[in-house]
């Protein structure tokens, strides 16, 4: 089996009886054993369980879904019954959930095979995967560079071909940014399309689970399985189910693609800008109509995002106190001392930074000046997108202002690190969908991602536009050599 196999390629081989599920799983297990020491994308590796499930799939002869027998990875903030789910944090180092997340249940029911839990920035807070309390993950294209974050382990595991696909969570770009850095496809669905039940919360009004895959077809296949209403999630939207694969391979002639002038301004790397302009030309050559538009309030998005997300994190992370589960300090004098020492020792620097920022923004005397103001800006940003979509079907932008940076390069400057998400956070603030697809490589051979953003529940439009670009280019076929 070629190790570049996608979900749909594996399905073709299975249907032709040229390969078995056990052979597929074995191939990925051997791949992990050969490259994981360099990539460090997994926190937990489950080869025995995976092989057992693959053997059962071969014996049954039933094809439950297109994901039947497909090995995948799951970000370690998505609960898995019976297996540790730690959020790459010391404070949850031994937590074994008594239930599985809705997406994990859906994938299990589809016959997909969980091969490992992937590394991440602690509690999904970071843009480089350097904030994991366990280990750093490395970019398969250049192991001296970061894979992006916070779903860096998920993106790196797909790019290194340790799994066929993975799931990540996206609060401000945490699927799309590492997908861009690792040269793979990453989709952040509309808020409410995919259940958040069993996703350990960072910022509840922004978090969304989505797929990281090798191409757009795989992305649509995985989305078909994980999307849908879940009564256990009060923010889950009840709507008619779609088959997203039916929107691929459709004509995009006449499709209106918006270019926001604010996204092609100071701060964008010149090589990234050049590749994005080539992508725009590719769309024009395919018959799409290029429309200039504006998102005037996008310049405030990063500030609003870090106030809102940190405030919600401050509230969500208050539950980790050393009493019920997880890490507890060994020596303490009283209950208050237990709380203080447990949280001081259990949380990493970035998590503590955001808890303090969020607590300050919610405190008496500052709530109106910071949190309330950020919510008002959130409304303006959403209105920006609503206005832009009056004249276009999708918006095209860079996913990130640069390619993957060196490990340690931005660790000492959190504000510079936060700027990595400048093009992705507005999407989460507005609650709309966006996808990152490879659109070229810089002079050092590092991948560059293009972001396509759609209306709420307009995944069909961005998948259609992404697939058309993918078929007109071959960037998605290139693989990291490691």
C-alpha positions as CSV (number, residue, x, y, z in Angstrom):
1,X,0.0,0.0,0.0
2,X,1.3,3.5,-0.9
3,X,1.6,5.4,2.3
4,X,0.0,8.5,0.7
5,X,-3.4,6.7,0.7
6,X,-6.5,8.8,1.5
7,X,-9.8,7.6,2.8
8,X,-11.3,7.3,-0.7
9,X,-8.2,5.6,-2.1
10,X,-8.3,3.0,0.7
11,X,-12.0,2.4,0.1
12,X,-11.2,1.8,-3.6
13,X,-8.6,-0.8,-2.6
14,X,-10.8,-2.5,-0.1
15,X,-13.7,-2.7,-2.6
16,X,-11.4,-4.3,-5.2
17,X,-10.2,-6.7,-2.5
18,X,-6.6,-5.7,-3.1
19,X,-6.0,-5.0,0.6
20,X,-7.5,-5.8,4.1
21,X,-8.4,-3.5,7.0
22,X,-5.7,-5.3,9.0
23,X,-3.1,-4.6,6.4
24,X,-4.1,-0.9,6.3
25,X,-3.9,-0.6,10.1
26,X,-0.6,-2.5,10.2
27,X,0.9,-0.1,7.6
28,X,0.0,2.9,9.7
29,X,1.3,1.2,12.9
30,X,4.6,0.6,11.2
31,X,4.7,4.1,9.9
32,X,4.2,5.5,13.5
33,X,7.0,3.2,14.7
34,X,9.4,4.5,12.1
35,X,8.7,8.3,12.4
36,X,7.1,9.1,15.7
37,X,10.4,9.5,17.5
38,X,11.1,12.4,15.1
39,X,7.6,13.9,15.0
40,X,6.3,13.4,18.5
41,X,2.7,13.9,17.5
42,X,1.0,11.3,19.8
43,X,0.4,11.3,23.5
44,X,-1.1,7.8,23.4
45,X,-0.6,5.1,20.9
46,X,-3.1,2.1,20.8
47,X,-1.8,-0.5,18.3
48,X,-3.2,-3.6,19.9
49,X,-6.7,-2.2,20.2
50,X,-6.6,-0.9,16.6
51,X,-5.4,-4.2,15.2
52,X,-8.2,-6.1,17.1
53,X,-10.8,-3.8,15.6
54,X,-9.3,-4.1,12.1
55,X,-9.5,-7.9,12.4
56,X,-13.1,-7.7,13.4
57,X,-13.9,-5.5,10.4
58,X,-12.2,-8.0,8.1
59,X,-14.1,-10.9,9.7
60,X,-17.5,-9.2,9.6
61,X,-17.2,-8.2,5.9
62,X,-19.7,-5.4,6.5
63,X,-18.9,-1.9,5.3
64,X,-20.5,0.4,7.9
65,X,-19.5,3.6,6.2
66,X,-16.7,5.1,4.1
67,X,-14.7,5.4,7.4
68,X,-15.0,1.7,8.2
69,X,-11.5,0.4,9.1
70,X,-9.8,3.8,8.6
71,X,-7.1,4.6,11.3
72,X,-7.4,8.1,12.8
73,X,-6.1,10.3,15.5
74,X,-8.1,12.3,18.1
75,X,-6.9,15.5,19.8
76,X,-6.4,14.9,23.5
77,X,-9.1,17.3,24.6
78,X,-11.8,15.1,23.1
79,X,-13.0,12.6,25.7
80,X,-12.5,8.8,25.1
81,X,-14.2,6.4,27.6
82,X,-11.6,4.2,29.2
83,X,-8.6,6.1,27.8
84,X,-6.8,9.1,29.3
85,X,-7.8,12.5,28.1
86,X,-5.4,15.0,29.5
87,X,-5.5,18.2,27.4
88,X,-1.7,17.8,27.5
89,X,-1.8,19.3,31.0
90,X,-0.3,18.2,34.3
91,X,-3.5,19.0,36.0
92,X,-5.3,16.3,34.1
93,X,-2.4,13.9,33.8
94,X,-4.4,10.8,35.0
95,X,-8.0,11.7,34.0
96,X,-9.9,8.8,32.4
97,X,-13.3,9.9,31.2
98,X,-16.4,7.7,32.0
99,X,-17.9,8.6,28.7
100,X,-16.9,9.4,25.1
101,X,-17.4,12.6,23.2
102,X,-20.2,12.7,20.6
103,X,-17.7,12.8,17.7
104,X,-15.8,9.8,19.1
105,X,-19.1,7.9,19.4
106,X,-20.0,8.8,15.8
107,X,-16.6,7.7,14.5
108,X,-16.7,4.5,16.5
109,X,-20.2,3.7,15.1
110,X,-18.9,4.4,11.6
111,X,-16.2,1.7,12.0
112,X,-13.3,4.1,12.1
113,X,-10.3,2.8,14.1
114,X,-8.7,5.1,16.8
115,X,-5.0,4.7,16.6
116,X,-3.9,7.4,19.0
117,X,-4.6,10.6,21.0
118,X,-2.7,13.5,19.6
119,X,-0.5,16.1,21.3
120,X,-1.7,19.7,21.7
121,X,-1.0,23.0,23.4
122,X,-2.2,22.7,27.0
123,X,-6.0,23.2,27.1
124,X,-5.8,24.2,23.4
125,X,-4.1,27.5,24.3
126,X,-1.3,28.2,21.9
127,X,-0.3,28.6,18.2
128,X,2.8,26.4,18.1
129,X,2.3,23.2,20.2
130,X,5.1,24.4,22.5
131,X,2.7,24.8,25.4
132,X,2.1,21.0,25.9
133,X,3.2,20.0,29.4
134,X,4.2,16.6,28.0
135,X,6.4,17.2,25.0
136,X,6.9,19.3,21.8
137,X,5.6,18.1,18.5
138,X,7.7,18.8,15.4
139,X,6.7,19.8,11.9
140,X,7.2,16.9,9.4
141,X,8.3,19.3,6.7
142,X,11.1,20.6,8.8
143,X,11.6,19.2,12.3
144,X,13.3,22.4,13.5
145,X,10.0,24.2,13.1
146,X,6.6,24.2,14.9
147,X,3.6,22.3,13.5
148,X,1.3,25.1,14.6
149,X,-1.3,24.9,17.3
150,X,-3.2,24.1,19.3
151,X,-4.1,21.1,17.2
152,X,-0.4,20.7,16.1
153,X,-0.3,17.0,17.0
154,X,-3.4,16.3,14.9
155,X,-2.0,18.1,11.9
156,X,1.5,16.7,12.2
157,X,0.2,13.1,12.5
158,X,-1.7,13.5,9.2
159,X,1.2,15.3,7.4
160,X,3.6,12.6,8.6
161,X,1.1,9.9,7.5
162,X,0.9,8.3,10.9
163,X,-2.9,8.4,10.6
164,X,-5.3,8.8,7.6
165,X,-7.2,11.7,9.2
166,X,-7.5,13.3,12.6
167,X,-9.9,15.5,14.5
168,X,-8.9,18.8,16.2
169,X,-10.6,21.6,17.9
170,X,-10.6,25.2,16.7
171,X,-11.2,28.1,19.1
172,X,-9.4,30.8,17.1
173,X,-7.7,29.0,14.3
174,X,-6.4,25.9,16.0
175,X,-7.3,23.5,13.1
176,X,-6.6,25.8,10.2
177,X,-3.3,27.3,11.3
178,X,-1.6,23.9,11.9
179,X,-3.1,22.6,8.7
180,X,-1.5,25.5,6.9
181,X,1.9,25.0,8.6
182,X,1.8,21.2,7.9
183,X,0.5,21.3,4.3
184,X,-2.8,19.5,4.9
185,X,-6.6,20.4,4.8
186,X,-8.3,21.6,7.9
187,X,-11.9,22.6,8.3
188,X,-13.5,24.6,11.1
189,X,-17.3,24.0,10.8
190,X,-20.1,26.4,11.6
191,X,-20.6,26.8,15.3
192,X,-23.3,24.3,16.3
193,X,-22.9,22.0,13.3
194,X,-20.7,19.5,15.2
195,X,-21.6,18.5,18.8
196,X,-19.2,19.8,21.5
197,X,-20.4,17.2,23.9
198,X,-17.3,15.6,25.4
199,X,-14.9,18.4,24.2
200,X,-13.1,19.7,27.2
201,X,-13.9,23.4,27.1
202,X,-11.5,26.2,26.5
203,X,-13.9,29.0,25.4
204,X,-17.4,27.6,25.0
205,X,-18.8,30.2,22.6
206,X,-15.9,29.8,20.2
207,X,-14.8,26.1,20.4
208,X,-15.6,23.8,17.5
209,X,-14.4,20.3,16.5
210,X,-13.4,19.7,12.9
211,X,-11.4,17.4,10.6
212,X,-7.8,17.5,9.4
213,X,-7.3,15.4,6.3
214,X,-5.0,14.9,3.3
215,X,-7.5,16.3,0.7
216,X,-10.9,18.0,0.4
217,X,-12.7,14.8,-0.5
218,X,-11.6,13.2,2.8
219,X,-12.7,16.3,4.6
220,X,-16.2,16.0,3.3
221,X,-16.3,12.3,4.1
222,X,-15.3,12.9,7.8
223,X,-17.7,15.9,8.1
224,X,-20.6,13.7,7.0
225,X,-19.9,11.4,10.0
226,X,-19.3,14.0,12.7
227,X,-21.9,16.7,11.8
228,X,-25.4,16.5,13.1
229,X,-27.7,17.5,16.0
230,X,-27.0,16.2,19.5
231,X,-29.5,16.8,22.3
232,X,-26.7,16.6,24.9
233,X,-25.2,19.9,23.5
234,X,-27.5,22.9,24.0
235,X,-25.6,24.8,21.2
236,X,-26.1,22.0,18.7
237,X,-28.3,23.0,15.8
238,X,-31.1,20.8,14.5
239,X,-31.1,20.8,10.7
240,X,-31.5,18.5,7.8
241,X,-28.3,16.4,7.3
242,X,-26.3,16.9,4.1
243,X,-24.0,14.7,2.2
244,X,-21.1,17.1,1.7
245,X,-19.4,14.9,-0.9
246,X,-22.2,15.7,-3.3
247,X,-21.0,19.4,-3.4
248,X,-17.6,18.4,-4.8
249,X,-16.8,18.3,-8.5
250,X,-19.3,21.0,-9.2
251,X,-18.9,23.9,-11.7
252,X,-17.6,27.1,-10.0
253,X,-17.9,29.2,-13.1
254,X,-19.7,32.4,-12.0
255,X,-19.0,31.8,-8.3
256,X,-18.2,35.0,-6.6
257,X,-15.0,34.9,-4.5
258,X,-14.5,37.9,-2.2
259,X,-11.1,39.4,-1.4
260,X,-11.1,41.6,1.7
261,X,-8.6,44.4,1.2
262,X,-7.7,44.3,5.0
263,X,-6.3,40.8,4.6
264,X,-3.7,41.8,2.1
265,X,-2.0,44.6,4.0
266,X,1.1,45.2,6.2
267,X,2.3,42.1,8.1
268,X,1.6,39.5,5.4
269,X,4.8,37.7,4.3
270,X,5.6,38.6,0.6
271,X,6.0,34.9,-0.4
272,X,2.6,34.0,1.1
273,X,1.0,37.0,-0.6
274,X,2.5,36.0,-4.0
275,X,1.1,32.5,-3.7
276,X,-2.3,33.8,-2.7
277,X,-2.4,36.0,-5.7
278,X,-1.5,33.0,-7.9
279,X,-4.4,31.2,-6.3
280,X,-6.8,34.1,-7.1
281,X,-5.6,33.9,-10.7
282,X,-6.3,30.2,-10.7
283,X,-9.9,30.8,-9.7
284,X,-10.3,33.6,-12.3
285,X,-9.0,31.2,-15.0
286,X,-11.7,28.6,-13.8
287,X,-14.4,31.2,-14.4
288,X,-14.9,32.5,-10.9
289,X,-15.7,36.1,-10.4
290,X,-13.3,37.9,-8.1
291,X,-15.0,40.6,-6.0
292,X,-13.2,43.2,-3.8
293,X,-14.8,43.6,-0.4
294,X,-14.0,45.0,3.0
295,X,-14.0,43.8,6.7
296,X,-13.3,47.1,8.4
297,X,-13.7,45.8,12.0
298,X,-11.4,42.8,11.4
299,X,-8.5,44.9,12.9
300,X,-10.2,44.6,16.3
301,X,-10.8,40.9,16.1
302,X,-7.6,39.7,17.8
303,X,-8.1,42.0,20.8
304,X,-11.8,41.0,21.2
305,X,-10.9,37.4,20.8
306,X,-8.3,37.3,23.5
307,X,-10.7,39.1,26.0
308,X,-13.7,36.8,25.2
309,X,-11.7,33.6,25.1
310,X,-9.7,34.3,28.2
311,X,-12.8,35.3,30.1
312,X,-14.5,32.1,29.2
313,X,-11.4,30.1,30.0
314,X,-11.2,31.7,33.4
315,X,-14.7,30.4,34.1
316,X,-14.3,27.0,32.5
317,X,-11.0,26.2,34.2
318,X,-12.2,27.1,37.7
319,X,-13.3,23.4,38.1
320,X,-9.7,22.2,38.2
321,X,-9.1,22.5,42.0
322,X,-7.4,19.2,43.0
323,X,-10.5,17.9,44.8
324,X,-12.5,15.7,42.3
325,X,-10.0,14.5,39.7
326,X,-6.6,15.2,38.2
327,X,-3.5,16.5,39.8
328,X,-3.3,17.5,43.5
329,X,-0.4,19.1,45.3
330,X,1.3,16.9,47.8
331,X,1.8,19.4,50.7
332,X,-0.8,22.0,51.8
333,X,-1.9,23.7,55.0
334,X,-5.6,24.2,54.4
335,X,-8.2,24.2,51.7
336,X,-7.2,27.6,50.2
337,X,-3.6,26.5,50.1
338,X,-4.6,23.3,48.4
339,X,-6.4,25.3,45.6
340,X,-3.5,27.7,45.1
341,X,-0.7,25.2,45.0
342,X,-2.6,22.7,42.9
343,X,-3.5,25.3,40.2
344,X,0.0,26.9,40.4
345,X,1.8,23.6,39.9
346,X,-0.8,22.0,37.6
347,X,-1.3,24.7,35.0
348,X,1.4,25.9,32.6
349,X,2.5,29.5,32.0
350,X,0.2,30.2,29.0
351,X,-2.9,28.8,30.7
352,X,-2.2,30.9,33.9
353,X,-1.6,33.9,31.7
354,X,-5.0,33.6,30.1
355,X,-6.8,32.8,33.3
356,X,-5.4,36.0,34.9
357,X,-6.3,38.0,31.8
358,X,-9.9,36.6,31.8
359,X,-10.4,37.0,35.5
360,X,-9.3,40.7,35.2
361,X,-11.6,41.3,32.3
362,X,-14.6,39.9,34.2
363,X,-13.8,41.6,37.5
364,X,-15.9,44.4,39.1
365,X,-15.1,47.8,37.6
366,X,-13.6,46.3,34.4
367,X,-16.4,44.1,33.0
368,X,-18.0,47.0,31.0
369,X,-14.7,48.3,29.8
370,X,-13.3,45.0,28.5
371,X,-15.6,42.0,28.3
372,X,-18.8,43.9,27.4
373,X,-16.9,46.0,24.9
374,X,-15.4,42.9,23.3
375,X,-18.9,41.4,22.9
376,X,-20.1,44.6,21.1
377,X,-17.1,44.3,18.8
378,X,-18.0,40.7,18.2
379,X,-21.4,41.9,16.9
380,X,-19.7,44.4,14.5
381,X,-17.4,41.7,13.2
382,X,-20.3,39.4,12.5
383,X,-22.1,42.2,10.7
384,X,-18.9,42.7,8.6
385,X,-19.1,39.2,7.3
386,X,-22.9,39.4,6.7
387,X,-22.3,42.5,4.6
388,X,-19.4,40.9,2.7
389,X,-21.5,37.9,1.8
390,X,-24.1,40.1,0.1
391,X,-21.7,40.5,-2.8
392,X,-19.8,37.1,-2.7
393,X,-20.3,33.4,-2.1
394,X,-17.0,32.8,-0.3
395,X,-14.1,34.9,1.0
396,X,-10.5,34.1,0.1
397,X,-7.6,35.0,2.4
398,X,-4.3,33.8,3.8
399,X,-4.7,31.2,6.6
400,X,-1.6,32.6,8.3
401,X,0.7,35.6,7.7
402,X,3.8,33.4,7.5
403,X,4.9,29.8,7.1
404,X,5.9,27.7,10.1
405,X,8.4,29.4,12.3
406,X,11.3,27.9,14.2
407,X,10.8,26.2,17.5
408,X,11.5,28.7,20.3
409,X,11.4,31.7,17.9
410,X,8.3,33.3,19.4
411,X,8.1,31.6,22.8
412,X,9.4,34.7,24.7
413,X,6.9,37.0,23.0
414,X,3.3,35.9,23.5
415,X,1.9,38.9,21.6
416,X,3.9,38.0,18.5
417,X,2.7,34.4,18.9
418,X,-0.9,35.6,19.0
419,X,-0.5,37.4,15.7
420,X,-0.2,34.0,14.0
421,X,-4.0,33.8,14.3
422,X,-4.8,37.2,12.9
423,X,-6.7,35.8,9.8
424,X,-8.4,33.0,11.6
425,X,-9.9,34.4,14.8
426,X,-12.6,36.6,13.0
427,X,-14.2,33.4,11.7
428,X,-14.7,32.0,15.2
429,X,-16.0,35.3,16.5
430,X,-18.6,35.2,13.8
431,X,-19.3,31.5,14.2
432,X,-19.0,30.8,10.5
433,X,-17.1,28.0,8.6
434,X,-13.7,28.2,7.1
435,X,-11.3,25.7,5.5
436,X,-7.5,25.9,4.9
437,X,-6.1,24.1,1.9
438,X,-2.5,24.0,0.6
439,X,-1.8,26.6,-2.1
440,X,1.9,26.3,-2.6
441,X,5.3,26.3,-0.9
442,X,7.8,29.1,0.0
443,X,11.4,29.2,-1.1
444,X,12.4,27.0,1.8
445,X,9.9,24.3,0.8
446,X,7.4,25.1,3.6
447,X,3.7,24.8,2.9
448,X,1.4,27.8,2.6
449,X,-2.3,27.6,3.3
450,X,-5.2,29.4,1.7
451,X,-8.4,30.1,3.8
452,X,-11.8,30.0,2.3
453,X,-14.6,31.3,4.5
454,X,-18.4,30.9,4.0
455,X,-21.7,31.9,5.4
456,X,-23.1,30.2,8.4
457,X,-23.8,26.5,7.5
458,X,-22.3,27.2,4.1
459,X,-19.8,24.4,4.3
460,X,-21.0,23.2,0.9
461,X,-19.8,26.4,-0.8
462,X,-16.3,26.4,0.8
463,X,-15.9,22.7,0.1
464,X,-16.9,23.2,-3.5
465,X,-14.5,26.1,-4.0
466,X,-11.7,24.2,-2.2
467,X,-12.2,21.1,-4.2
468,X,-12.1,23.0,-7.5
469,X,-8.8,24.6,-6.6
470,X,-7.4,21.3,-5.5
471,X,-8.3,19.7,-8.8
472,X,-6.6,22.5,-10.7
473,X,-3.4,22.2,-8.7
474,X,-1.3,19.4,-7.2
475,X,-0.1,21.0,-3.9
476,X,-2.2,18.5,-1.9
477,X,-0.4,15.6,-3.5
478,X,3.0,16.6,-2.1
479,X,4.1,14.9,1.1
480,X,6.7,15.7,3.7
481,X,9.8,13.5,3.5
482,X,10.7,12.3,7.0
